[in-house]
């Protein structure tokens, strides 16, 4: 368990980031921040603001304007 927490910390993921990744995984399809927020129980604006960070980390990919999907790395991060 300490390893998984260390890996998330190295990536700089906070609890909201992890909740976004889990929500995207549970949705199982590309989604807009509003859908992700509803699934994760977060504010849609907070989710939208976090997406750039998650894209830059390679955990989420923007498939079109305002629509995101989990990458393979993002999938791995949800398993930690």
DACOR-V731720 format. One record per backbone hydrogen bond with DSSP energy under -0.5 kcal/mol. CO is the residue of the C=O (numbers start at 1). NH is the residue of the N-H. E is the energy in kcal/mol with one decimal. If there is no record, write none. Layout:
<<CO/NH/E> <CO/NH/E>>
This chain:
<<1/5/-2.1> <2/6/-2.3> <3/7/-2.4> <4/8/-2.2> <5/9/-2.3> <6/10/-2.5> <7/11/-1.7> <8/12/-0.8> <8/13/-2.4> <9/12/-0.8> <14/18/-2.2> <15/19/-2.2> <16/20/-2.3> <17/21/-2.3> <18/22/-2.5> <19/23/-2.4> <20/24/-2.5> <21/25/-2.1> <22/26/-2.6> <23/27/-2.6> <24/28/-1.7> <31/68/-2.8> <32/35/-0.5> <32/36/-2.3> <33/37/-3.0> <34/38/-2.2> <35/39/-2.1> <36/40/-2.4> <37/41/-1.6> <37/42/-2.3> <43/47/-2.1> <44/48/-2.6> <45/49/-2.2> <46/50/-1.7> <47/51/-1.2> <48/52/-0.5> <50/54/-2.0> <51/55/-2.6> <52/56/-2.9> <53/57/-1.9> <54/59/-2.3> <54/60/-1.3> <55/58/-1.5> <59/71/-2.2> <61/63/-0.7> <61/69/-2.5> <64/67/-2.5> <67/63/-1.9> <67/64/-1.3> <68/31/-2.9> <69/61/-3.1> <71/75/-2.4> <72/76/-2.1> <73/77/-2.2> <74/78/-1.4> <75/79/-0.7> <76/79/-1.0> <77/80/-0.8>>
